[in-house]
Amino acid sequence: MGNKSFAIPWHVIDLDSDRHGYILDIPKNELKNAPGFDKNNWPDTENPDWDMEVQGFYGKTRPQNA
């Protein structure tokens, strides 16, 4: 959305093989509040605090086998 990029956990995205793509079932107005970043300022993806923020926003915990 705009210049904002999002880190979206794989376990909240569904594969739609009929459409050859992925589906993120989150309303656009809710996604506006998701943790995001711009293309020139990427987060430290190995920072556990950042990971917890992303996982917490999407309201799911990482599956044990991920």
N, CA, C and O atoms as a Tripos MOL2 file, in Angstrom:
@<TRIPOS>MOLECULE
protein
  264   263    66     0     0
PROTEIN
NO_CHARGES

@<TRIPOS>ATOM
      1 N           0.8480   -1.1680    0.0000 N.3       1 MET1
      2 CA          0.0000    0.0000    0.0000 C.3       1 MET1
      3 C           0.8920    1.2280    0.0000 C.2       1 MET1
      4 O           1.6720    1.4490    0.9260 O.2       1 MET1
      5 N           0.7690    1.9890   -1.0080 N.am      2 GLY2
      6 CA          1.6110    3.1710   -1.1170 C.3       2 GLY2
      7 C           3.0690    2.7850   -1.1570 C.2       2 GLY2
      8 O           3.4700    1.9080   -1.9210 O.2       2 GLY2
      9 N           3.8610    3.4450   -0.3310 N.am      3 ASN3
     10 CA          5.2920    3.1470   -0.2610 C.3       3 ASN3
     11 C           5.6300    2.1840    0.8760 C.2       3 ASN3
     12 O           6.8020    1.8950    1.1210 O.2       3 ASN3
     13 N           4.6050    1.6900    1.5670 N.am      4 LYS4
     14 CA          4.8210    0.8270    2.7170 C.3       4 LYS4
     15 C           4.8590   -0.6360    2.2870 C.2       4 LYS4
     16 O           3.9910   -1.0980    1.5460 O.2       4 LYS4
     17 N           5.8750   -1.3590    2.7580 N.am      5 SER5
     18 CA          5.9790   -2.7960    2.5260 C.3       5 SER5
     19 C           5.6660   -3.5140    3.8270 C.2       5 SER5
     20 O           5.7950   -2.9380    4.9080 O.2       5 SER5
     21 N           5.2540   -4.7710    3.7230 N.am      6 PHE6
     22 CA          4.8490   -5.5220    4.8990 C.3       6 PHE6
     23 C           5.5580   -6.8640    4.9530 C.2       6 PHE6
     24 O           5.7680   -7.5120    3.9280 O.2       6 PHE6
     25 N           5.9200   -7.2710    6.1490 N.am      7 ALA7
     26 CA          6.4000   -8.6260    6.3880 C.3       7 ALA7
     27 C           5.1820   -9.4140    6.8500 C.2       7 ALA7
     28 O           4.6320   -9.1520    7.9190 O.2       7 ALA7
     29 N           4.7720  -10.3660    6.0490 N.am      8 ILE8
     30 CA          3.5710  -11.1340    6.3640 C.3       8 ILE8
     31 C           3.9810  -12.5890    6.5760 C.2       8 ILE8
     32 O           4.5700  -13.2010    5.6850 O.2       8 ILE8
     33 N           3.6750  -13.1440    7.7430 N.am      9 PRO9
     34 CA          4.0430  -14.5360    8.0050 C.3       9 PRO9
     35 C           3.3510  -15.4830    7.0250 C.2       9 PRO9
     36 O           2.1770  -15.3070    6.7010 O.2       9 PRO9
     37 N           4.0890  -16.4820    6.5620 N.am     10 TRP10
     38 CA          3.5380  -17.4270    5.5860 C.3      10 TRP10
     39 C           2.2870  -18.1260    6.0950 C.2      10 TRP10
     40 O           1.3890  -18.4430    5.3140 O.2      10 TRP10
     41 N           2.2210  -18.3690    7.4030 N.am     11 HIS11
     42 CA          1.0880  -19.1320    7.9160 C.3      11 HIS11
     43 C          -0.2290  -18.3490    7.9420 C.2      11 HIS11
     44 O          -1.2610  -18.9170    8.3000 O.2      11 HIS11
     45 N          -0.2240  -17.0740    7.5760 N.am     12 VAL12
     46 CA         -1.4900  -16.3360    7.4810 C.3      12 VAL12
     47 C          -1.8990  -16.1030    6.0280 C.2      12 VAL12
     48 O          -2.8850  -15.4190    5.7540 O.2      12 VAL12
     49 N          -1.1360  -16.6750    5.1060 N.am     13 ILE13
     50 CA         -1.4170  -16.5360    3.6780 C.3      13 ILE13
     51 C          -1.8810  -17.8890    3.1490 C.2      13 ILE13
     52 O          -1.2760  -18.9190    3.4440 O.2      13 ILE13
     53 N          -2.9520  -17.8800    2.3720 N.am     14 ASP14
     54 CA         -3.4640  -19.1060    1.7660 C.3      14 ASP14
     55 C          -3.1340  -19.1260    0.2790 C.2      14 ASP14
     56 O          -3.2520  -18.1170   -0.4150 O.2      14 ASP14
     57 N          -2.7190  -20.2910   -0.1890 N.am     15 LEU15
     58 CA         -2.4490  -20.4860   -1.6150 C.3      15 LEU15
     59 C          -3.7590  -20.7230   -2.3430 C.2      15 LEU15
     60 O          -4.5530  -21.5720   -1.9370 O.2      15 LEU15
     61 N          -3.9900  -19.9860   -3.4060 N.am     16 ASP16
     62 CA         -5.1490  -20.1960   -4.2750 C.3      16 ASP16
     63 C          -4.6140  -20.6960   -5.6100 C.2      16 ASP16
     64 O          -4.2530  -19.9090   -6.4860 O.2      16 ASP16
     65 N          -4.5690  -22.0120   -5.7480 N.am     17 SER17
     66 CA         -3.9800  -22.5880   -6.9610 C.3      17 SER17
     67 C          -4.8300  -22.3210   -8.1930 C.2      17 SER17
     68 O          -4.3050  -22.3150   -9.3070 O.2      17 SER17
     69 N          -6.1410  -22.0990   -8.0220 N.am     18 ASP18
     70 CA         -6.9870  -21.7730   -9.1690 C.3      18 ASP18
     71 C          -6.6250  -20.4150   -9.7650 C.2      18 ASP18
     72 O          -6.6760  -20.2230  -10.9800 O.2      18 ASP18
     73 N          -6.2600  -19.4810   -8.8930 N.am     19 ARG19
     74 CA         -5.8980  -18.1280   -9.3450 C.3      19 ARG19
     75 C          -4.3980  -17.9530   -9.4970 C.2      19 ARG19
     76 O          -3.9330  -16.8940   -9.9200 O.2      19 ARG19
     77 N          -3.6410  -18.9810   -9.1550 N.am     20 HIS20
     78 CA         -2.1760  -18.9460   -9.2450 C.3      20 HIS20
     79 C          -1.5910  -17.8050   -8.4190 C.2      20 HIS20
     80 O          -0.7560  -17.0330   -8.8900 O.2      20 HIS20
     81 N          -2.0520  -17.7230   -7.1780 N.am     21 GLY21
     82 CA         -1.5550  -16.6740   -6.3020 C.3      21 GLY21
     83 C          -1.8710  -16.9690   -4.8480 C.2      21 GLY21
     84 O          -2.3020  -18.0670   -4.4980 O.2      21 GLY21
     85 N          -1.6530  -15.9830   -4.0220 N.am     22 TYR22
     86 CA         -1.8740  -16.1070   -2.5910 C.3      22 TYR22
     87 C          -2.9810  -15.1620   -2.1480 C.2      22 TYR22
     88 O          -3.2260  -14.1280   -2.7700 O.2      22 TYR22
     89 N          -3.6450  -15.5390   -1.0590 N.am     23 ILE23
     90 CA         -4.7220  -14.7240   -0.5090 C.3      23 ILE23
     91 C          -4.3800  -14.3550    0.9310 C.2      23 ILE23
     92 O          -4.0430  -15.2140    1.7460 O.2      23 ILE23
     93 N          -4.4720  -13.0800    1.2210 N.am     24 LEU24
     94 CA         -4.3200  -12.5680    2.5800 C.3      24 LEU24
     95 C          -5.6810  -12.0230    2.9700 C.2      24 LEU24
     96 O          -6.1090  -10.9880    2.4580 O.2      24 LEU24
     97 N          -6.3560  -12.7060    3.8640 N.am     25 ASP25
     98 CA         -7.7220  -12.3490    4.2310 C.3      25 ASP25
     99 C          -7.7300  -11.3670    5.4040 C.2      25 ASP25
    100 O          -8.1450  -11.6980    6.5150 O.2      25 ASP25
    101 N          -7.2610  -10.1600    5.1240 N.am     26 ILE26
    102 CA         -7.2270   -9.0960    6.1190 C.3      26 ILE26
    103 C          -7.7560   -7.8320    5.4510 C.2      26 ILE26
    104 O          -7.2780   -7.4460    4.3840 O.2      26 ILE26
    105 N          -8.7430   -7.1860    6.0730 N.am     27 PRO27
    106 CA         -9.2790   -5.9520    5.4810 C.3      27 PRO27
    107 C          -8.1880   -4.8880    5.3130 C.2      27 PRO27
    108 O          -7.2860   -4.7650    6.1420 O.2      27 PRO27
    109 N          -8.2920   -4.1350    4.2380 N.am     28 LYS28
    110 CA         -7.2980   -3.1100    3.9160 C.3      28 LYS28
    111 C          -7.1400   -2.1090    5.0570 C.2      28 LYS28
    112 O          -6.0210   -1.6960    5.3600 O.2      28 LYS28
    113 N          -8.2350   -1.7160    5.6890 N.am     29 ASN29
    114 CA         -8.1400   -0.7340    6.7770 C.3      29 ASN29
    115 C          -7.3960   -1.3090    7.9850 C.2      29 ASN29
    116 O          -6.7770   -0.5550    8.7350 O.2      29 ASN29
    117 N          -7.4440   -2.6250    8.1860 N.am     30 GLU30
    118 CA         -6.6920   -3.2480    9.2730 C.3      30 GLU30
    119 C          -5.2130   -3.3850    8.8950 C.2      30 GLU30
    120 O          -4.3360   -3.2180    9.7420 O.2      30 GLU30
    121 N          -4.9440   -3.6860    7.6380 N.am     31 LEU31
    122 CA         -3.5720   -3.8320    7.1710 C.3      31 LEU31
    123 C          -2.8000   -2.5130    7.2930 C.2      31 LEU31
    124 O          -1.5790   -2.5240    7.4450 O.2      31 LEU31
    125 N          -3.4900   -1.4030    7.2270 N.am     32 LYS32
    126 CA         -2.8230   -0.1030    7.3770 C.3      32 LYS32
    127 C          -2.0970    0.0180    8.7060 C.2      32 LYS32
    128 O          -1.1310    0.7730    8.8230 O.2      32 LYS32
    129 N          -2.5650   -0.7370    9.7270 N.am     33 ASN33
    130 CA         -1.9540   -0.6900   11.0580 C.3      33 ASN33
    131 C          -0.8840   -1.7520   11.2580 C.2      33 ASN33
    132 O          -0.2820   -1.8330   12.3280 O.2      33 ASN33
    133 N          -0.6420   -2.5670   10.2350 N.am     34 ALA34
    134 CA          0.3440   -3.6400   10.3460 C.3      34 ALA34
    135 C           1.7540   -3.0780   10.4220 C.2      34 ALA34
    136 O           2.0320   -2.0130    9.8700 O.2      34 ALA34
    137 N           2.6570   -3.7980   11.1140 N.am     35 PRO35
    138 CA          4.0440   -3.3680   11.1150 C.3      35 PRO35
    139 C           4.5690   -3.3470    9.6810 C.2      35 PRO35
    140 O           4.4200   -4.3250    8.9490 O.2      35 PRO35
    141 N           5.1590   -2.2730    9.2970 N.am     36 GLY36
    142 CA          5.6400   -2.1420    7.9250 C.3      36 GLY36
    143 C           6.9370   -1.3630    7.8630 C.2      36 GLY36
    144 O           7.4800   -0.9330    8.8810 O.2      36 GLY36
    145 N           7.4130   -1.1940    6.6590 N.am     37 PHE37
    146 CA          8.6750   -0.4870    6.4420 C.3      37 PHE37
    147 C           8.6950    0.0120    5.0140 C.2      37 PHE37
    148 O           7.9070   -0.4380    4.1810 O.2      37 PHE37
    149 N           9.6020    0.9490    4.7250 N.am     38 ASP38
    150 CA          9.7280    1.4120    3.3460 C.3      38 ASP38
    151 C          10.9230    0.7200    2.7000 C.2      38 ASP38
    152 O          11.7910    0.1880    3.3910 O.2      38 ASP38
    153 N          10.9580    0.7320    1.3920 N.am     39 LYS39
    154 CA         11.9740   -0.0380    0.6610 C.3      39 LYS39
    155 C          13.4000    0.4220    0.9410 C.2      39 LYS39
    156 O          14.3480   -0.3190    0.6820 O.2      39 LYS39
    157 N          13.5650    1.6170    1.4590 N.am     40 ASN40
    158 CA         14.8960    2.1340    1.7680 C.3      40 ASN40
    159 C          15.2770    1.9880    3.2360 C.2      40 ASN40
    160 O          16.3590    2.4110    3.6440 O.2      40 ASN40
    161 N          14.3950    1.3940    4.0250 N.am     41 ASN41
    162 CA         14.6320    1.2810    5.4680 C.3      41 ASN41
    163 C          14.0930   -0.0500    5.9760 C.2      41 ASN41
    164 O          13.0970   -0.0870    6.6990 O.2      41 ASN41
    165 N          14.7570   -1.1490    5.5960 N.am     42 TRP42
    166 CA         14.3140   -2.4890    5.9880 C.3      42 TRP42
    167 C          14.5960   -2.7330    7.4630 C.2      42 TRP42
    168 O          15.5980   -2.2490    7.9910 O.2      42 TRP42
    169 N          13.7190   -3.4810    8.1340 N.am     43 PRO43
    170 CA         13.9470   -3.8010    9.5440 C.3      43 PRO43
    171 C          15.0230   -4.8790    9.6900 C.2      43 PRO43
    172 O          15.3840   -5.5560    8.7270 O.2      43 PRO43
    173 N          15.5150   -5.0180   10.8960 N.am     44 ASP44
    174 CA         16.4470   -6.1000   11.2080 C.3      44 ASP44
    175 C          15.6020   -7.3580   11.4020 C.2      44 ASP44
    176 O          15.0470   -7.5740   12.4800 O.2      44 ASP44
    177 N          15.5040   -8.1800   10.3710 N.am     45 THR45
    178 CA         14.6110   -9.3410   10.3880 C.3      45 THR45
    179 C          15.0610  -10.4300   11.3520 C.2      45 THR45
    180 O          14.3080  -11.3640   11.6250 O.2      45 THR45
    181 N          16.2790  -10.3210   11.8700 N.am     46 GLU46
    182 CA         16.7490  -11.2960   12.8530 C.3      46 GLU46
    183 C          16.5300  -10.8230   14.2850 C.2      46 GLU46
    184 O          16.8740  -11.5290   15.2320 O.2      46 GLU46
    185 N          15.9670   -9.6470   14.4450 N.am     47 ASN47
    186 CA         15.6780   -9.1040   15.7650 C.3      47 ASN47
    187 C          14.4120   -9.7790   16.3040 C.2      47 ASN47
    188 O          13.3440   -9.6380   15.7100 O.2      47 ASN47
    189 N          14.5170  -10.5140   17.4300 N.am     48 PRO48
    190 CA         13.3350  -11.2070   17.9560 C.3      48 PRO48
    191 C          12.1940  -10.2690   18.3360 C.2      48 PRO48
    192 O          11.0300  -10.6610   18.2630 O.2      48 PRO48
    193 N          12.5030   -9.0420   18.7390 N.am     49 ASP49
    194 CA         11.4440   -8.0850   19.0790 C.3      49 ASP49
    195 C          10.6210   -7.7280   17.8440 C.2      49 ASP49
    196 O           9.3960   -7.6300   17.9100 O.2      49 ASP49
    197 N          11.3000   -7.5370   16.7290 N.am     50 TRP50
    198 CA         10.5950   -7.2140   15.4930 C.3      50 TRP50
    199 C           9.7230   -8.3960   15.0640 C.2      50 TRP50
    200 O           8.5780   -8.2140   14.6520 O.2      50 TRP50
    201 N          10.2770   -9.6100   15.1650 N.am     51 ASP51
    202 CA          9.5150  -10.8090   14.8130 C.3      51 ASP51
    203 C           8.2820  -10.9460   15.6960 C.2      51 ASP51
    204 O           7.2030  -11.2740   15.2020 O.2      51 ASP51
    205 N           8.4250  -10.7010   16.9860 N.am     52 MET52
    206 CA          7.2760  -10.7970   17.8970 C.3      52 MET52
    207 C           6.2230   -9.7540   17.5580 C.2      52 MET52
    208 O           5.0270  -10.0260   17.6670 O.2      52 MET52
    209 N           6.6480   -8.5710   17.1500 N.am     53 GLU53
    210 CA          5.6940   -7.5260   16.7640 C.3      53 GLU53
    211 C           4.8850   -7.9720   15.5470 C.2      53 GLU53
    212 O           3.6640   -7.8220   15.5210 O.2      53 GLU53
    213 N           5.5610   -8.5140   14.5490 N.am     54 VAL54
    214 CA          4.8700   -8.9750   13.3410 C.3      54 VAL54
    215 C           3.9360  -10.1310   13.6750 C.2      54 VAL54
    216 O           2.7620  -10.1090   13.3060 O.2      54 VAL54
    217 N           4.4540  -11.1450   14.3740 N.am     55 GLN55
    218 CA          3.6430  -12.3040   14.7280 C.3      55 GLN55
    219 C           2.4600  -11.8860   15.5960 C.2      55 GLN55
    220 O           1.3500  -12.3890   15.4210 O.2      55 GLN55
    221 N           2.6930  -10.9750   16.5220 N.am     56 GLY56
    222 CA          1.6230  -10.5130   17.4070 C.3      56 GLY56
    223 C           0.5260   -9.7790   16.6590 C.2      56 GLY56
    224 O          -0.6510   -9.9370   16.9800 O.2      56 GLY56
    225 N           0.8940   -8.9770   15.6660 N.am     57 PHE57
    226 CA         -0.1120   -8.2450   14.9000 C.3      57 PHE57
    227 C          -1.0740   -9.2010   14.2140 C.2      57 PHE57
    228 O          -2.2850   -8.9780   14.2050 O.2      57 PHE57
    229 N          -0.5330  -10.2600   13.6420 N.am     58 TYR58
    230 CA         -1.3670  -11.1960   12.8990 C.3      58 TYR58
    231 C          -2.0690  -12.2020   13.8040 C.2      58 TYR58
    232 O          -2.8140  -13.0590   13.3270 O.2      58 TYR58
    233 N          -1.8300  -12.0970   15.1200 N.am     59 GLY59
    234 CA         -2.5930  -12.8640   16.1010 C.3      59 GLY59
    235 C          -2.3990  -14.3630   16.0560 C.2      59 GLY59
    236 O          -3.2650  -15.1190   16.4960 O.2      59 GLY59
    237 N          -1.2890  -14.7920   15.5390 N.am     60 LYS60
    238 CA         -1.0220  -16.2250   15.4750 C.3      60 LYS60
    239 C           0.4160  -16.4690   15.8880 C.2      60 LYS60
    240 O           1.2840  -15.6120   15.7160 O.2      60 LYS60
    241 N           0.6510  -17.6390   16.4300 N.am     61 THR61
    242 CA          2.0200  -17.9960   16.7620 C.3      61 THR61
    243 C           2.5970  -18.8320   15.6410 C.2      61 THR61
    244 O           1.8670  -19.4810   14.8910 O.2      61 THR61
    245 N           3.8860  -18.8120   15.5350 N.am     62 ARG62
    246 CA          4.5760  -19.5710   14.5080 C.3      62 ARG62
    247 C           4.3900  -21.0610   14.7780 C.2      62 ARG62
    248 O           4.5920  -21.5140   15.9040 O.2      62 ARG62
    249 N           4.0110  -21.8200   13.7670 N.am     63 PRO63
    250 CA          3.8910  -23.2740   13.9510 C.3      63 PRO63
    251 C           5.2250  -23.8690   14.3850 C.2      63 PRO63
    252 O           6.2820  -23.3630   14.0070 O.2      63 PRO63
    253 N           5.1840  -24.9320   15.1680 N.am     64 GLN64
    254 CA          6.3870  -25.5550   15.7010 C.3      64 GLN64
    255 C           7.3400  -26.0390   14.6190 C.2      64 GLN64
    256 O           8.5510  -26.0530   14.8390 O.2      64 GLN64
    257 N           6.8320  -26.4380   13.4550 N.am     65 ASN65
    258 CA          7.6930  -26.9770   12.4090 C.3      65 ASN65
    259 C           8.2010  -25.9260   11.4410 C.2      65 ASN65
    260 O           8.8200  -26.2690   10.4340 O.2      65 ASN65
    261 N           7.9580  -24.6590   11.7190 N.am     66 ALA66
    262 CA          8.4010  -23.6020   10.7950 C.3      66 ALA66
    263 C           9.8070  -23.1670   11.1180 C.2      66 ALA66
    264 O          10.3500  -22.2870   10.4500 O.2      66 ALA66
@<TRIPOS>BOND
     1     1     2 1
     2     2     3 1
     3     3     4 2
     4     3     5 am
     5     5     6 1
     6     6     7 1
     7     7     8 2
     8     7     9 am
     9     9    10 1
    10    10    11 1
    11    11    12 2
    12    11    13 am
    13    13    14 1
    14    14    15 1
    15    15    16 2
    16    15    17 am
    17    17    18 1
    18    18    19 1
    19    19    20 2
    20    19    21 am
    21    21    22 1
    22    22    23 1
    23    23    24 2
    24    23    25 am
    25    25    26 1
    26    26    27 1
    27    27    28 2
    28    27    29 am
    29    29    30 1
    30    30    31 1
    31    31    32 2
    32    31    33 am
    33    33    34 1
    34    34    35 1
    35    35    36 2
    36    35    37 am
    37    37    38 1
    38    38    39 1
    39    39    40 2
    40    39    41 am
    41    41    42 1
    42    42    43 1
    43    43    44 2
    44    43    45 am
    45    45    46 1
    46    46    47 1
    47    47    48 2
    48    47    49 am
    49    49    50 1
    50    50    51 1
    51    51    52 2
    52    51    53 am
    53    53    54 1
    54    54    55 1
    55    55    56 2
    56    55    57 am
    57    57    58 1
    58    58    59 1
    59    59    60 2
    60    59    61 am
    61    61    62 1
    62    62    63 1
    63    63    64 2
    64    63    65 am
    65    65    66 1
    66    66    67 1
    67    67    68 2
    68    67    69 am
    69    69    70 1
    70    70    71 1
    71    71    72 2
    72    71    73 am
    73    73    74 1
    74    74    75 1
    75    75    76 2
    76    75    77 am
    77    77    78 1
    78    78    79 1
    79    79    80 2
    80    79    81 am
    81    81    82 1
    82    82    83 1
    83    83    84 2
    84    83    85 am
    85    85    86 1
    86    86    87 1
    87    87    88 2
    88    87    89 am
    89    89    90 1
    90    90    91 1
    91    91    92 2
    92    91    93 am
    93    93    94 1
    94    94    95 1
    95    95    96 2
    96    95    97 am
    97    97    98 1
    98    98    99 1
    99    99   100 2
   100    99   101 am
   101   101   102 1
   102   102   103 1
   103   103   104 2
   104   103   105 am
   105   105   106 1
   106   106   107 1
   107   107   108 2
   108   107   109 am
   109   109   110 1
   110   110   111 1
   111   111   112 2
   112   111   113 am
   113   113   114 1
   114   114   115 1
   115   115   116 2
   116   115   117 am
   117   117   118 1
   118   118   119 1
   119   119   120 2
   120   119   121 am
   121   121   122 1
   122   122   123 1
   123   123   124 2
   124   123   125 am
   125   125   126 1
   126   126   127 1
   127   127   128 2
   128   127   129 am
   129   129   130 1
   130   130   131 1
   131   131   132 2
   132   131   133 am
   133   133   134 1
   134   134   135 1
   135   135   136 2
   136   135   137 am
   137   137   138 1
   138   138   139 1
   139   139   140 2
   140   139   141 am
   141   141   142 1
   142   142   143 1
   143   143   144 2
   144   143   145 am
   145   145   146 1
   146   146   147 1
   147   147   148 2
   148   147   149 am
   149   149   150 1
   150   150   151 1
   151   151   152 2
   152   151   153 am
   153   153   154 1
   154   154   155 1
   155   155   156 2
   156   155   157 am
   157   157   158 1
   158   158   159 1
   159   159   160 2
   160   159   161 am
   161   161   162 1
   162   162   163 1
   163   163   164 2
   164   163   165 am
   165   165   166 1
   166   166   167 1
   167   167   168 2
   168   167   169 am
   169   169   170 1
   170   170   171 1
   171   171   172 2
   172   171   173 am
   173   173   174 1
   174   174   175 1
   175   175   176 2
   176   175   177 am
   177   177   178 1
   178   178   179 1
   179   179   180 2
   180   179   181 am
   181   181   182 1
   182   182   183 1
   183   183   184 2
   184   183   185 am
   185   185   186 1
   186   186   187 1
   187   187   188 2
   188   187   189 am
   189   189   190 1
   190   190   191 1
   191   191   192 2
   192   191   193 am
   193   193   194 1
   194   194   195 1
   195   195   196 2
   196   195   197 am
   197   197   198 1
   198   198   199 1
   199   199   200 2
   200   199   201 am
   201   201   202 1
   202   202   203 1
   203   203   204 2
   204   203   205 am
   205   205   206 1
   206   206   207 1
   207   207   208 2
   208   207   209 am
   209   209   210 1
   210   210   211 1
   211   211   212 2
   212   211   213 am
   213   213   214 1
   214   214   215 1
   215   215   216 2
   216   215   217 am
   217   217   218 1
   218   218   219 1
   219   219   220 2
   220   219   221 am
   221   221   222 1
   222   222   223 1
   223   223   224 2
   224   223   225 am
   225   225   226 1
   226   226   227 1
   227   227   228 2
   228   227   229 am
   229   229   230 1
   230   230   231 1
   231   231   232 2
   232   231   233 am
   233   233   234 1
   234   234   235 1
   235   235   236 2
   236   235   237 am
   237   237   238 1
   238   238   239 1
   239   239   240 2
   240   239   241 am
   241   241   242 1
   242   242   243 1
   243   243   244 2
   244   243   245 am
   245   245   246 1
   246   246   247 1
   247   247   248 2
   248   247   249 am
   249   249   250 1
   250   250   251 1
   251   251   252 2
   252   251   253 am
   253   253   254 1
   254   254   255 1
   255   255   256 2
   256   255   257 am
   257   257   258 1
   258   258   259 1
   259   259   260 2
   260   259   261 am
   261   261   262 1
   262   262   263 1
   263   263   264 2
@<TRIPOS>SUBSTRUCTURE
     1 MET1         2 RESIDUE 1 A MET
     2 GLY2         6 RESIDUE 1 A GLY
     3 ASN3        10 RESIDUE 1 A ASN
     4 LYS4        14 RESIDUE 1 A LYS
     5 SER5        18 RESIDUE 1 A SER
     6 PHE6        22 RESIDUE 1 A PHE
     7 ALA7        26 RESIDUE 1 A ALA
     8 ILE8        30 RESIDUE 1 A ILE
     9 PRO9        34 RESIDUE 1 A PRO
    10 TRP10       38 RESIDUE 1 A TRP
    11 HIS11       42 RESIDUE 1 A HIS
    12 VAL12       46 RESIDUE 1 A VAL
    13 ILE13       50 RESIDUE 1 A ILE
    14 ASP14       54 RESIDUE 1 A ASP
    15 LEU15       58 RESIDUE 1 A LEU
    16 ASP16       62 RESIDUE 1 A ASP
    17 SER17       66 RESIDUE 1 A SER
    18 ASP18       70 RESIDUE 1 A ASP
    19 ARG19       74 RESIDUE 1 A ARG
    20 HIS20       78 RESIDUE 1 A HIS
    21 GLY21       82 RESIDUE 1 A GLY
    22 TYR22       86 RESIDUE 1 A TYR
    23 ILE23       90 RESIDUE 1 A ILE
    24 LEU24       94 RESIDUE 1 A LEU
    25 ASP25       98 RESIDUE 1 A ASP
    26 ILE26      102 RESIDUE 1 A ILE
    27 PRO27      106 RESIDUE 1 A PRO
    28 LYS28      110 RESIDUE 1 A LYS
    29 ASN29      114 RESIDUE 1 A ASN
    30 GLU30      118 RESIDUE 1 A GLU
    31 LEU31      122 RESIDUE 1 A LEU
    32 LYS32      126 RESIDUE 1 A LYS
    33 ASN33      130 RESIDUE 1 A ASN
    34 ALA34      134 RESIDUE 1 A ALA
    35 PRO35      138 RESIDUE 1 A PRO
    36 GLY36      142 RESIDUE 1 A GLY
    37 PHE37      146 RESIDUE 1 A PHE
    38 ASP38      150 RESIDUE 1 A ASP
    39 LYS39      154 RESIDUE 1 A LYS
    40 ASN40      158 RESIDUE 1 A ASN
    41 ASN41      162 RESIDUE 1 A ASN
    42 TRP42      166 RESIDUE 1 A TRP
    43 PRO43      170 RESIDUE 1 A PRO
    44 ASP44      174 RESIDUE 1 A ASP
    45 THR45      178 RESIDUE 1 A THR
    46 GLU46      182 RESIDUE 1 A GLU
    47 ASN47      186 RESIDUE 1 A ASN
    48 PRO48      190 RESIDUE 1 A PRO
    49 ASP49      194 RESIDUE 1 A ASP
    50 TRP50      198 RESIDUE 1 A TRP
    51 ASP51      202 RESIDUE 1 A ASP
    52 MET52      206 RESIDUE 1 A MET
    53 GLU53      210 RESIDUE 1 A GLU
    54 VAL54      214 RESIDUE 1 A VAL
    55 GLN55      218 RESIDUE 1 A GLN
    56 GLY56      222 RESIDUE 1 A GLY
    57 PHE57      226 RESIDUE 1 A PHE
    58 TYR58      230 RESIDUE 1 A TYR
    59 GLY59      234 RESIDUE 1 A GLY
    60 LYS60      238 RESIDUE 1 A LYS
    61 THR61      242 RESIDUE 1 A THR
    62 ARG62      246 RESIDUE 1 A ARG
    63 PRO63      250 RESIDUE 1 A PRO
    64 GLN64      254 RESIDUE 1 A GLN
    65 ASN65      258 RESIDUE 1 A ASN
    66 ALA66      262 RESIDUE 1 A ALA
